[in-house]
Every structure is written in structure tokens, then in C-alpha cells.
């Protein structure tokens, strides 16, 4: 036996051991329960139970609470003073023989009055923060929903691939059994029998790779839907997808994207926030007024004194100029970023539209009758080989070609669905259906 033949034999033996080990492991695992879901059911479950969305919703409520807080006035300040010990007596309060008060009681109440609209500017900032939090929520929702749709249809495709592998392996196994009998009878050459065995091993390896990828996507899909335990989510989806472009024009999509795209609108409110902060910083340069009333029962000026006090800081050294300059530059920076977002948004819409256009064109050009005829012819290929109507080489070529054609068909459906979803994501609404 040559080294090359020995290497092939060892390779085949390793593959058989690996597959037997995998099958044994699969037999030891308990059968998974199947949860059948349509895309609409999956989206409803996702919206009802996803914890990331719940956390973002709490963030919105937190920012709304800050709006109410920003409307509040500053609390008044109470100052009081009284004598504790004087003339060898504690808490000496009363009147002397002449009726004049003794001891000291001083009470003052002060209220800070913010000037130049500071409180209104703070309320505006808090409201804008709510808008930013809402668009952040929409961004998380968009990204998670896109992942959900991608995983949903990817599971459907991988599951269809698994069915293809199972059918092909079943057909080949029947052929292998028949060839084993024919080999014993001396009706076929051993090399033909080994070629079919090698094809089965190769297909089982591909099936294992497909199963691993399916398990990874299943795990992510179950996390999105908050599904735990030994449950397999089986998407209920058609194998076909309508190959049509959206009814909206590209210009209408650009207008819609400016209104609904989450990243762009989040940046719009970020610019608004910094403009409002600039107004607040300018208002902080205006001193606030503190007004108060006071009572002193034994004032040096007169007993039972009532007074009105006003205080205001003098803006001699600090006029908040540094913060104003910083806020002004921040506005310019965010405006430049917004222009960048605007250009990127337009390019993203055009790019997604063109990719969908190409995908739709490719899908529409595919002849559905071709796949039907090819599948019908494939069903007879094993029988044709058994009847010696075709050679082994023709059988193997046709067999491999059919598998590639079928997998490409499933991949093209997935590509069309993902291209539609990409356009819907960037426009912000479902324009491609």
C-alpha cells in the first residue's frame, strides 16, 4: 500500500470516528422541545420580554423625572439665632422692668430667585435629554429588531440546509447499501463504492458545520426572546420572498430617513441640547437675586425689628466666560457632526437602495421553473445511476451541482430578506415589504 493510500485510509477512519462520537453525544442529549413561531409572533415576544428594551425604557422614565425636578424652585433658607447663656442664666428671654425685651431672638427667611431664565433653560435641557433618551431607545430597538429578523431567517435557512443534508445522506446511504451488495457480487468496482462513501463522509462533515452555525444563531435568537432551557425555536416562514422594490421614490425615502432615522435624529437633538446649554451658560453670567425678610426682637436699632434684605453677587472676577466659550465651541462641533451624519444618511439610503435593487434583479432573473425541474430531475438521479444510465462521474457531478444550486437558492432568499431589512433600518420605517 502506498503512502497516499494509507493517508486516505487514516483520514476516512478519523472521519468515521468523529461522526460516531458526534452521534453518540447527540443520543445522550435529551430531545429539545420545538417552539414554532412566525416572525410576527417572534417580534411580539421580543417587544414584551427583552430586558435591554426594558432598561432603555427605564432610562426614559428617569429623564422624564428630571424634567419635573428642573421645574422646582430652590428651597427657602431659614436662619435663626438666639442667646443660650447670658448674665449667668440660660435662655434668658422675657422683658425687664421697663418692658423692654431681654435676650435675643433673630429669625431670617431667604429665597433665591434665579434670573435671566436660568430655570427655564434647565427645563429645556431636561426635555431635550428626554428626547435623546427616546431616540436612544429607538436605536436599541432598531438594532435588536434587525438582529432578531436576521437570526430568524438565518435559522430558517440553516434548518433548510439541514433538511437538504439529511435527504442527500439518506439517498446516498441507500445507494451505498445497494452498492455494497453489488460489490460483493463483483458487479461494480471497489473504487466506485469508496467514492460514494467519501461523498457521504464529506456531506456529514458539512452537516456538522451547519449544525454548529445553527446552534450559535439559535442561542442568540433565544437570548433576544428570553427563551431558556432545551427549546428549539423553529421559524415558520415561506421559502420564497417577493422580489419587488418599494413603491416610494428614492427622494421620498431620503425625506423619510431624515424624520425617522434614529442615529440622525439623536444627533439633531444633541445639537439642540448644546445650543440650549449655551443659552444656560450665558444666563449664568447674570447674578441671581436673594431676597429675604428678618425679625429681631431686641435689635440695636429698635425692639421687635422687621426688615427686608436683598443680596446679589457682583460679577467682577467671574463672568462665566470660559464656560460660555466652551459651550459655543461645543455647538460648532456638534453642528459639524450633524452635517457628517446628514451626508452619511443620504449615502446609506442610496447604498441600501442600490443593494436591494441588485438583489431584486438577481432574484427576479432566476427562473423558478428551473429550480422545480432541477429538483424533479434530481429525484431520479440515483435510480438512473443504479440502472447504469449514467456513469459515476456524471452522478457525482450532478449530485454536487444540485446541492450547490439548492443552497444558493436558499441563500438568495436570505439575501433578499436582509437587503429589505437594511433599507428599512436606514429609512426608519418599513418601506420594503
KOLVO-938038 format. One record per residue (C-alpha): x, y, z; residue in one letter. Coordinates in steps of 0.2 Angstrom, whole numbers, padded with zeros to 4 digits, always signed. Layout:
N
XYZa;...
This chain:
433
+0000+0000+0000x;+0007+0017-0005x;+0009+0032+0007x;-0005+0041-0002x;-0017+0027+0000x;-0013+0025+0018x;-0016+0043+0022x;-0033+0042+0013x;-0037+0027+0024x;-0032+0035+0040x;-0042+0051+0035x;-0058+0041+0032x;-0055+0031+0048x;-0054+0048+0058x;-0069+0055+0050x;-0079+0039+0054x;-0074+0040+0072x;-0078+0058+0073x;-0095+0056+0066x;-0099+0041+0078x;-0093+0051+0093x;-0105+0065+0087x;-0119+0053+0085x;-0116+0046+0102x;-0116+0063+0110x;-0132+0068+0101x;-0140+0052+0108x;-0136+0056+0125x;-0143+0073+0124x;-0162+0075+0128x;-0173+0079+0114x;-0177+0098+0113x;-0194+0104+0113x;-0199+0114+0097x;-0206+0131+0098x;-0214+0136+0082x;-0215+0155+0079x;-0220+0166+0064x;-0210+0182+0063x;-0224+0192+0069x;-0225+0181+0085x;-0207+0182+0087x;-0207+0201+0087x;-0221+0202+0099x;-0212+0191+0111x;-0196+0201+0109x;-0206+0218+0112x;-0214+0210+0128x;-0199+0202+0136x;-0182+0209+0130x;-0173+0216+0145x;-0162+0228+0135x;-0178+0237+0129x;-0184+0237+0147x;-0168+0245+0153x;-0169+0259+0140x;-0187+0262+0144x;-0182+0264+0162x;-0169+0277+0156x;-0183+0287+0148x;-0193+0287+0163x;-0178+0293+0173x;-0175+0308+0162x;-0194+0312+0162x;-0192+0313+0181x;-0178+0326+0179x;-0189+0337+0169x;-0201+0338+0184x;-0186+0341+0195x;-0179+0355+0184x;-0196+0365+0186x;-0194+0366+0205x;-0189+0382+0214x;-0175+0382+0226x;-0180+0379+0244x;-0180+0394+0255x;-0167+0396+0268x;-0171+0398+0287x;-0158+0407+0298x;-0161+0409+0317x;-0150+0415+0331x;-0154+0416+0350x;-0145+0418+0366x;-0141+0402+0375x;-0131+0409+0390x;-0130+0427+0397x;-0130+0436+0414x;-0127+0419+0422x;-0143+0412+0415x;-0148+0400+0401x;-0160+0405+0388x;-0164+0422+0396x;-0180+0428+0387x;-0193+0440+0393x;-0195+0458+0397x;-0186+0469+0410x;-0195+0481+0422x;-0196+0494+0409x;-0205+0482+0397x;-0190+0481+0386x;-0186+0463+0379x;-0172+0454+0386x;-0162+0441+0377x;-0160+0439+0358x;-0171+0430+0345x;-0167+0433+0327x;-0176+0424+0313x;-0172+0426+0294x;-0180+0418+0279x;-0172+0420+0262x;-0177+0414+0245x;-0165+0413+0230x;-0173+0420+0214x;-0164+0414+0198x;-0163+0427+0185x;-0161+0428+0166x;-0172+0412+0163x;-0160+0400+0171x;-0174+0389+0177x;-0182+0389+0160x;-0166+0384+0151x;-0163+0370+0163x;-0181+0363+0160x;-0177+0364+0141x;-0161+0354+0143x;-0170+0341+0153x;-0184+0340+0140x;-0171+0338+0126x;-0162+0324+0137x;-0179+0315+0136x;-0180+0316+0118x;-0162+0310+0116x;-0166+0295+0128x;-0181+0291+0117x;-0171+0291+0101x;-0158+0280+0110x;-0172+0268+0114x;-0177+0268+0096x;-0159+0265+0091x;-0158+0250+0103x;-0175+0244+0097x;-0169+0245+0078x;-0153+0236+0081x;-0161+0222+0091x;-0175+0220+0079x;-0163+0219+0065x;-0153+0206+0074x;-0170+0197+0078x;-0175+0197+0059x;-0158+0192+0053x;-0157+0177+0066x;-0175+0172+0062x;-0172+0170+0044x;-0154+0163+0046x;-0161+0149+0057x;-0174+0146+0043x;-0161+0145+0030x;-0149+0134+0041x;-0163+0122+0045x;-0167+0121+0027x;-0149+0117+0024x;-0150+0103+0037x;-0165+0096+0028x;-0156+0096+0012x;-0141+0087+0020x;-0152+0074+0028x;-0161+0070+0012x;-0145+0068+0002x;-0137+0057+0015x;-0152+0046+0016x;-0152+0044-0003x;-0133+0041-0003x;-0135+0029+0011x;-0147+0019+0001x;-0136+0019-0014x;-0121+0014-0003x;-0131-0001+0004x;-0136-0007-0014x;-0118-0004-0020x;-0111-0015-0005x;-0122-0029-0012x;-0116-0026-0029x;-0098-0025-0024x;-0100-0042-0015x;-0107-0049-0031x;-0092-0042-0041x;-0104-0031-0052x;-0095-0014-0048x;-0078-0008-0045x;-0072-0005-0027x;-0066+0012-0031x;-0084+0017-0036x;-0090+0011-0019x;-0076+0021-0010x;-0081+0037-0020x;-0099+0036-0013x;-0093+0033+0004x;-0081+0048+0004x;-0095+0058-0003x;-0106+0053+0012x;-0092+0057+0024x;-0089+0074+0017x;-0108+0078+0017x;-0109+0073+0036x;-0095+0085+0040x;-0104+0099+0031x;-0119+0094+0040x;-0110+0096+0057x;-0103+0113+0052x;-0121+0118+0048x;-0127+0112+0064x;-0114+0121+0074x;-0118+0138+0065x;-0137+0134+0068x;-0133+0132+0087x;-0124+0148+0088x;-0138+0158+0079x;-0151+0148+0090x;-0143+0154+0105x;-0143+0172+0100x;-0161+0171+0095x;-0166+0163+0111x;-0157+0177+0121x;-0167+0190+0111x;-0183+0182+0115x;-0179+0177+0133x;-0181+0159+0130x;-0171+0147+0141x;-0170+0128+0143x;-0169+0114+0130x;-0180+0123+0117x;-0178+0124+0099x;-0186+0139+0090x;-0192+0134+0073x;-0196+0149+0062x;-0212+0147+0052x;-0208+0156+0036x;-0210+0153+0017x;-0195+0148+0007x;-0200+0161-0006x;-0199+0180-0004x;-0207+0193-0016x;-0194+0201-0027x;-0200+0219-0028x;-0194+0236-0025x;-0203+0249-0013x;-0216+0260-0020x;-0209+0275-0013x;-0196+0285-0023x;-0178+0287-0018x;-0182+0306-0014x;-0197+0301-0003x;-0186+0289+0006x;-0172+0302+0009x;-0186+0313+0017x;-0192+0299+0027x;-0175+0294+0034x;-0172+0312+0039x;-0188+0311+0050x;-0186+0293+0056x;-0168+0288+0056x;-0163+0285+0074x;-0145+0290+0073x;-0148+0306+0063x;-0162+0312+0074x;-0152+0308+0090x;-0138+0319+0083x;-0151+0333+0079x;-0156+0333+0097x;-0138+0333+0103x;-0136+0349+0093x;-0151+0356+0101x;-0145+0351+0118x;-0129+0360+0116x;-0137+0376+0109x;-0148+0376+0125x;-0133+0374+0136x;-0125+0389+0128x;-0140+0399+0132x;-0139+0392+0150x;-0121+0397+0151x;-0124+0414+0146x;-0138+0416+0158x;-0127+0410+0172x;-0116+0426+0169x;-0131+0436+0176x;-0131+0436+0195x;-0145+0428+0205x;-0155+0438+0217x;-0158+0433+0235x;-0172+0441+0244x;-0177+0438+0262x;-0186+0445+0277x;-0180+0445+0295x;-0186+0448+0313x;-0176+0453+0328x;-0184+0455+0345x;-0170+0465+0353x;-0161+0474+0339x;-0149+0488+0342x;-0160+0499+0331x;-0177+0496+0339x;-0185+0481+0348x;-0196+0470+0338x;-0187+0474+0322x;-0194+0468+0305x;-0183+0470+0290x;-0181+0466+0271x;-0165+0460+0264x;-0158+0459+0246x;-0142+0452+0241x;-0134+0450+0224x;-0116+0444+0219x;-0105+0457+0210x;-0099+0449+0193x;-0082+0457+0195x;-0070+0442+0193x;-0080+0428+0186x;-0092+0431+0172x;-0093+0413+0166x;-0084+0417+0150x;-0074+0401+0150x;-0090+0390+0151x;-0098+0401+0138x;-0083+0399+0126x;-0083+0381+0129x;-0102+0379+0126x;-0100+0389+0110x;-0086+0378+0103x;-0096+0363+0108x;-0111+0369+0097x;-0100+0371+0082x;-0093+0353+0085x;-0110+0346+0086x;-0116+0355+0071x;-0101+0349+0061x;-0105+0331+0067x;-0123+0334+0061x;-0118+0338+0044x;-0107+0322+0043x;-0122+0312+0049x;-0133+0320+0035x;-0121+0315+0022x;-0119+0298+0029x;-0138+0296+0030x;-0140+0300+0012x;-0126+0289+0006x;-0133+0275+0017x;-0150+0276+0010x;-0143+0276-0008x;-0132+0262-0004x;-0146+0251+0004x;-0157+0255-0011x;-0145+0250-0024x;-0140+0234-0015x;-0159+0229-0014x;-0161+0234-0032x;-0147+0222-0037x;-0153+0208-0026x;-0171+0210-0033x;-0164+0210-0050x;-0154+0194-0047x;-0169+0186-0039x;-0181+0191-0052x;-0170+0184-0066x;-0169+0167-0058x;-0181+0156-0066x;-0192+0147-0053x;-0196+0133-0066x;-0178+0130-0067x;-0177+0125-0048x;-0193+0115-0050x;-0186+0105-0065x;-0169+0103-0057x;-0176+0096-0041x;-0188+0084-0051x;-0173+0078-0061x;-0163+0075-0045x;-0175+0063-0038x;-0172+0051-0052x;-0153+0053-0052x;-0149+0039-0040x;-0161+0027-0050x;-0153+0032-0066x;-0136+0028-0059x;-0142+0011-0052x;-0149+0007-0069x;-0132+0012-0077x;-0140+0025-0087x;-0126+0037-0081x;-0108+0035-0076x;-0102+0038-0058x;-0093+0054-0063x;-0109+0061-0070x;-0119+0055-0055x;-0106+0064-0043x;-0106+0080-0053x;-0125+0081-0054x;-0126+0077-0036x;-0114+0091-0031x;-0122+0103-0043x;-0139+0100-0036x;-0133+0103-0018x;-0124+0119-0023x;-0139+0125-0033x;-0151+0122-0019x;-0140+0130-0006x;-0138+0145-0017x;-0157+0146-0019x;-0159+0147+0000x;-0145+0160+0002x;-0153+0171-0011x;-0169+0171-0002x;-0160+0176+0014x;-0150+0189+0005x;-0166+0197-0002x;-0174+0197+0015x;-0159+0205+0023x;-0157+0218+0009x;-0175+0223+0013x;-0172+0225+0031x;-0156+0235+0029x;-0166+0248+0019x;-0180+0248+0031x;-0167+0251+0045x;-0159+0266+0037x;-0175+0274+0032x;-0183+0271+0049x;-0199+0264+0043x;-0204+0248+0033x;-0204+0254+0015x;-0198+0237+0008x;-0210+0223+0011x;
